[in-house]
Amino acid sequence: MELRALPWVSDGVDESERESAELLIAVARWYPAVFSALLKKPWVRDSITQAETDAIFGLRWMPRHIDGQVDEVLAMPWTQDEIMAAEGTAIRYLYYAGRHVRPVANRLLEKPWLRDDITADEVTVIQNIYRIAGAAGRSASRRGVGGDAAHPRHALFGKR
C-alpha cells in the first residue's frame, strides 16, 4: 500500500492531517520497514487523530535512537486498533527517552506494565522518568562527569 492510497490522503490532506502525512513521508524515506508496518495499522489507514500523529512522530524517530524497538512497540496490544491520547503520549516520550537517555528507554520497554496496556498513570511515570533521567544526564554532561557509574539509568533502575 502507498501513502496516497490512504483515504485521508487520497481525498486531499487538510491542515489537521498535514503533519501526519509529512511524518509518514519521512518514515517511508528513512525507515521503509517501519513505514510498511505503520500502513498495516488500522489507525493509520482510517482518519488520523492528534494522538496518532504523536505516535507516528515518536515511531518516525525511534529507530534512530532505540535499537530495534519499533517492532516491539508496534506489536504491543495497545498499538493495534486505535491510538488514544495516553498511548500517543507514551510513544512520544519513549522516543524522547531514547533520544536523550537511550538505556533508560530500553529499560522502560522491558517493563511488563508497558507491554500489556498503557494507562494515564503509566504515561505520567514514563514522562517523569524521562524528565529525571534526562535532567540527570544533562547535569552530568555539564559537570564533565562521565563513566558508567554516573549514568542516569543507575539511579533509576540500579546498575545492570
C-alpha positions as CSV (number, residue, x, y, z in Angstrom):
1,M,0.0,0.0,0.0
2,E,1.2,3.5,-0.7
3,L,0.6,6.6,1.3
4,R,-1.5,8.2,-1.4
5,A,-3.9,5.2,-1.3
6,L,-4.9,6.0,2.3
7,P,-8.4,7.5,2.3
8,W,-7.5,10.5,4.4
9,V,-4.7,11.3,1.9
10,S,-6.4,10.5,-1.4
11,D,-9.3,12.9,-0.6
12,G,-6.8,15.7,-0.1
13,V,-4.7,16.4,3.0
14,D,-6.2,19.1,5.2
15,E,-4.2,21.1,7.8
16,S,-5.1,18.7,10.6
17,E,-3.6,15.8,8.6
18,R,-0.5,17.6,7.2
19,E,1.9,16.8,10.0
20,S,1.0,13.1,9.9
21,A,1.4,13.0,6.1
22,E,4.8,14.7,6.4
23,L,6.0,12.3,9.1
24,L,4.9,9.3,7.1
25,I,6.8,10.6,4.1
26,A,9.9,10.9,6.2
27,V,9.4,7.4,7.6
28,A,9.0,6.0,4.1
29,R,12.2,7.6,3.1
30,W,14.4,6.7,6.1
31,Y,12.8,3.6,7.5
32,P,10.8,1.7,4.8
33,A,10.2,-1.3,7.1
34,V,8.6,1.0,9.8
35,F,6.6,2.7,7.1
36,S,5.2,-0.7,5.8
37,A,4.4,-1.7,9.4
38,L,2.6,1.5,10.0
39,L,0.5,1.2,6.9
40,K,-0.8,-2.1,8.2
41,K,-2.2,-0.4,11.3
42,P,-6.0,0.4,11.1
43,W,-5.3,3.6,13.0
44,V,-3.1,4.8,10.2
45,R,-5.4,3.7,7.4
46,D,-8.6,5.4,8.7
47,S,-8.8,9.1,9.6
48,I,-5.9,10.4,11.6
49,T,-6.1,12.0,15.1
50,Q,-3.6,14.1,17.1
51,A,-2.8,11.1,19.3
52,E,-2.0,9.1,16.2
53,T,0.2,11.9,14.9
54,D,2.0,11.9,18.3
55,A,2.6,8.1,17.9
56,I,3.8,8.5,14.3
57,F,6.2,11.3,15.4
58,G,7.7,9.0,18.1
59,L,7.8,6.0,15.8
60,R,9.3,8.0,13.0
61,W,12.4,8.9,15.1
62,M,12.6,5.8,17.3
63,P,14.8,3.7,15.0
64,R,17.5,6.3,15.2
65,H,17.6,6.3,19.0
66,I,16.3,3.0,20.3
67,D,17.9,-0.1,18.8
68,G,15.3,-2.5,17.3
69,Q,12.4,-1.5,19.5
70,V,9.9,-0.1,16.9
71,D,8.7,-3.6,16.0
72,E,8.2,-4.3,19.8
73,V,6.2,-1.2,20.2
74,L,4.1,-1.9,17.2
75,A,3.4,-5.4,18.5
76,M,2.1,-4.2,21.8
77,P,-1.6,-4.8,22.2
78,W,-2.4,-1.1,22.8
79,T,-1.0,-0.2,19.4
80,Q,-3.2,-2.5,17.4
81,D,-6.6,-0.9,16.8
82,E,-6.6,2.7,17.8
83,I,-4.2,5.1,19.4
84,M,-5.7,7.1,22.3
85,A,-4.2,10.2,23.8
86,A,-2.3,8.4,26.6
87,E,-0.8,5.9,24.1
88,G,0.3,8.6,21.6
89,T,2.0,10.5,24.5
90,A,3.7,7.3,25.8
91,I,5.2,6.6,22.3
92,R,6.3,10.2,22.0
93,Y,8.0,10.1,25.4
94,L,9.6,6.7,24.7
95,Y,11.2,8.4,21.7
96,Y,12.3,11.4,23.8
97,A,13.9,9.0,26.4
98,G,15.6,7.1,23.6
99,R,16.9,10.3,22.1
100,H,18.3,11.6,25.4
101,V,18.9,8.6,27.6
102,R,18.8,5.5,25.4
103,P,19.5,3.0,28.2
104,V,16.5,4.3,30.2
105,A,14.2,3.9,27.1
106,N,15.4,0.4,26.6
107,R,14.8,-0.5,30.2
108,L,11.3,1.1,30.1
109,L,10.5,-1.1,27.1
110,E,11.3,-4.2,29.1
111,K,8.7,-3.4,31.8
112,P,5.7,-5.7,31.7
113,W,3.3,-2.9,32.7
114,L,4.2,-1.2,29.5
115,R,3.6,-4.2,27.3
116,D,0.0,-5.2,28.2
117,D,-1.8,-1.8,28.2
118,I,-1.0,1.8,28.9
119,T,-2.8,3.9,31.4
120,A,-2.7,7.7,32.1
121,D,-0.8,7.0,35.3
122,E,1.8,4.9,33.5
123,V,2.2,7.7,30.9
124,T,2.9,10.0,33.8
125,V,5.5,7.6,35.1
126,I,7.2,7.5,31.6
127,Q,7.2,11.3,31.4
128,N,8.7,11.6,34.9
129,I,11.4,9.0,34.4
130,Y,12.3,10.8,31.2
131,R,12.4,14.2,32.9
132,I,14.5,12.9,35.8
133,A,16.9,10.8,33.7
134,G,17.2,13.5,31.0
135,A,18.0,16.1,33.6
136,A,20.5,13.9,35.4
137,G,22.2,13.1,32.0
138,R,22.3,16.8,31.1
139,S,23.6,17.8,34.6
140,A,26.4,15.1,34.5
141,S,27.4,16.2,31.0
142,R,27.6,19.9,32.1
143,R,29.8,19.0,35.1
144,G,32.1,16.8,33.0
145,V,31.1,13.8,35.0
146,G,31.5,10.7,32.9
147,G,31.9,7.0,33.3
148,D,29.4,4.2,33.8
149,A,28.6,5.0,37.4
150,A,27.4,8.5,36.5
151,H,24.9,7.1,34.0
152,P,21.3,8.1,34.9
153,R,19.9,4.6,34.4
154,H,21.8,3.5,37.6
155,A,19.9,6.0,39.7
156,L,16.6,4.8,38.3
157,F,17.0,1.1,37.8
158,G,20.2,0.0,39.5
159,K,23.3,-1.0,37.7
160,R,22.8,-3.6,35.1
